[in-house]
Amino acid sequence: MNKKTVLIVGGAGFIGSHVNKLLHQSGYHTIVYDNLSSGKKEAVIGGVCIVGDMGDEKALNKLFSSYPIDAVMHFAGCIDVEGSVKHPQRHYTNNVSNTLVLLDVMRKYSVESLIFSSTAAIYGTPQEDRIKEDHPKNPINPYGRSKLMVETILKDFSLAYGLKYISLRYFNAAGGDPEGVLKDYKDRDDHIIPMILRNIRAGKEEITVFGTDYLSRDGTCVRDYIHVMDLAEAHLIALKKLFNEERSKVYNLGTGKGITVREVIEATEKVTGKKISVINGKRRTGDPVCLVADGSLAEKELDWRPKYFLEEMINDAWKALN
Ligand SMILES: NC(=O)c1ccc[n+]([C@@H]2O[C@H](COP(=O)([O-])OP(=O)(O)OC[C@H]3O[C@@H](n4cnc5c(N)ncnc54)[C@H](O)[C@@H]3O)[C@@H](O)[C@H]2O)c1
């Protein structure tokens, strides 16, 4: 039985809470540390839950001196792209400055293993149909830039201080707990699938599509949707790799399948049995037309393959809302 202790910063949020549940079920001791700015305590199934801020050095010192932490998973951050354009100060402070506080305390307590939640947004406008990890990094919004800054910091910390990290660049996380235990606790969500499902639940069977004049097969944005349980599984594998290997690594996590917003709407109609009317909205600032992963590196080195398809993601997200 594995009894390593993992600190999950931001573990009360959407992805972190699914990872916490899986790690706990897999025999790890977990400590969730979250300021509950968007996460919820009810989402912490298993392990210890401590409310606190990643930028609070004193609280982190107390945490690291109280528990024998073997590794840290870092999910905490401001994640809305449009909000980052309007409020870059908030995004840079939380995503970059507060991460530096966490890294500093990890160093002080000689905790060297980190898994970081990065994003496809660091690539910016794709130059290829399928994005590989070595694709140029030209993020087009402060959110993506803040994540790229952290990746740069991790690289430098790895060289200078021996930090060992795996940065996982998620594409569009979706879905929910297939066991139906974890619910969707968010008050609001800018992601397309929960947005449509929330509208349906409220009896408002319509959705505004932001941009219908893109150069894609139906005019709407193309994204690579990945089930949150596939992400959780990848974290579990990455954690084992981190404990057994010396080198830091970066992996894309996506399915490699590009799906348009209209296709998401059609699949949602199929899952819920509801007809959805589309309102043609304006493009959102900072949205690239197409973001699809080449996930071959994670497949090869982590032996990880996504197991869930779009309709299962929508079905599990629907279950989490009801
Ligand atoms: N959801 C996606 O599609 C997606 C895609 C790519 C990358 N990511 C990254 O994955 C991570 C998790 O995303 P999510 O969808 O679960 O978001 P989320 O908002 O549900 O989770 C983030 C969690 O971090 C907590 N948090 C934020 N700032 C904090 C701070 N200063 N101190 C302590 N806790 C803090 C929040 O309360 C929340 O529980 C984020 O870093 C995000 O940038 C998400």
PDBQT file of the ligand as one rigid body, heavy atoms in Angstrom, charges set to zero:
ROOT
HETATM    1  N1  LIG A 401     -10.517  23.599 -16.536  1.00  0.00    +0.000 N 
HETATM    2  C1  LIG A 401      -9.773  23.566 -17.625  1.00  0.00    +0.000 C 
HETATM    3  O1  LIG A 401     -10.272  23.316 -18.729  1.00  0.00    +0.000 OA
HETATM    4  C2  LIG A 401      -8.280  23.817 -17.548  1.00  0.00    +0.000 A 
HETATM    5  C3  LIG A 401      -7.527  23.753 -18.725  1.00  0.00    +0.000 A 
HETATM    6  C4  LIG A 401      -6.155  23.975 -18.652  1.00  0.00    +0.000 A 
HETATM    7  C5  LIG A 401      -5.553  24.230 -17.428  1.00  0.00    +0.000 A 
HETATM    8  N2  LIG A 401      -6.309  24.304 -16.306  1.00  0.00    +0.000 N 
HETATM    9  C6  LIG A 401      -5.640  24.602 -15.047  1.00  0.00    +0.000 C 
HETATM   10  O2  LIG A 401      -5.964  23.601 -14.104  1.00  0.00    +0.000 OA
HETATM   11  C7  LIG A 401      -6.041  24.143 -12.800  1.00  0.00    +0.000 C 
HETATM   12  C8  LIG A 401      -7.350  23.721 -12.145  1.00  0.00    +0.000 C 
HETATM   13  O3  LIG A 401      -8.433  24.174 -12.948  1.00  0.00    +0.000 OA
HETATM   14  P1  LIG A 401      -9.953  23.946 -12.532  1.00  0.00    +0.000 P 
HETATM   15  O4  LIG A 401     -10.759  23.908 -13.776  1.00  0.00    +0.000 OA
HETATM   16  O5  LIG A 401     -10.047  22.835 -11.572  1.00  0.00    +0.000 OA
HETATM   17  O6  LIG A 401     -10.251  25.339 -11.811  1.00  0.00    +0.000 OA
HETATM   18  P2  LIG A 401     -10.982  25.635 -10.431  1.00  0.00    +0.000 P 
HETATM   19  O7  LIG A 401     -11.194  27.110 -10.380  1.00  0.00    +0.000 OA
HETATM   20  O8  LIG A 401     -12.169  24.748 -10.284  1.00  0.00    +0.000 OA
HETATM   21  O9  LIG A 401      -9.893  25.202  -9.367  1.00  0.00    +0.000 OA
HETATM   22  C9  LIG A 401      -8.877  26.050  -8.891  1.00  0.00    +0.000 C 
HETATM   23  C10 LIG A 401      -8.846  25.881  -7.386  1.00  0.00    +0.000 C 
HETATM   24  O10 LIG A 401      -7.784  26.674  -6.862  1.00  0.00    +0.000 OA
HETATM   25  C11 LIG A 401      -8.260  27.383  -5.728  1.00  0.00    +0.000 C 
HETATM   26  N3  LIG A 401      -7.417  28.582  -5.604  1.00  0.00    +0.000 N 
HETATM   27  C12 LIG A 401      -7.297  29.614  -6.485  1.00  0.00    +0.000 A 
HETATM   28  N4  LIG A 401      -6.397  30.513  -6.021  1.00  0.00    +0.000 NA
HETATM   29  C13 LIG A 401      -5.923  30.013  -4.858  1.00  0.00    +0.000 A 
HETATM   30  C14 LIG A 401      -4.977  30.484  -3.919  1.00  0.00    +0.000 A 
HETATM   31  N5  LIG A 401      -4.328  31.638  -4.089  1.00  0.00    +0.000 N 
HETATM   32  N6  LIG A 401      -4.740  29.729  -2.827  1.00  0.00    +0.000 NA
HETATM   33  C15 LIG A 401      -5.389  28.552  -2.619  1.00  0.00    +0.000 A 
HETATM   34  N7  LIG A 401      -6.303  28.061  -3.478  1.00  0.00    +0.000 NA
HETATM   35  C16 LIG A 401      -6.570  28.793  -4.586  1.00  0.00    +0.000 A 
HETATM   36  C17 LIG A 401      -9.724  27.663  -6.009  1.00  0.00    +0.000 C 
HETATM   37  O11 LIG A 401     -10.496  27.924  -4.869  1.00  0.00    +0.000 OA
HETATM   38  C18 LIG A 401     -10.127  26.364  -6.695  1.00  0.00    +0.000 C 
HETATM   39  O12 LIG A 401     -10.549  25.414  -5.750  1.00  0.00    +0.000 OA
HETATM   40  C19 LIG A 401      -5.875  25.652 -12.958  1.00  0.00    +0.000 C 
HETATM   41  O13 LIG A 401      -4.571  26.008 -12.607  1.00  0.00    +0.000 OA
HETATM   42  C20 LIG A 401      -6.135  25.897 -14.416  1.00  0.00    +0.000 C 
HETATM   43  O14 LIG A 401      -5.401  27.002 -14.905  1.00  0.00    +0.000 OA
HETATM   44  C21 LIG A 401      -7.668  24.093 -16.326  1.00  0.00    +0.000 A 
ENDROOT
TORSDOF 0
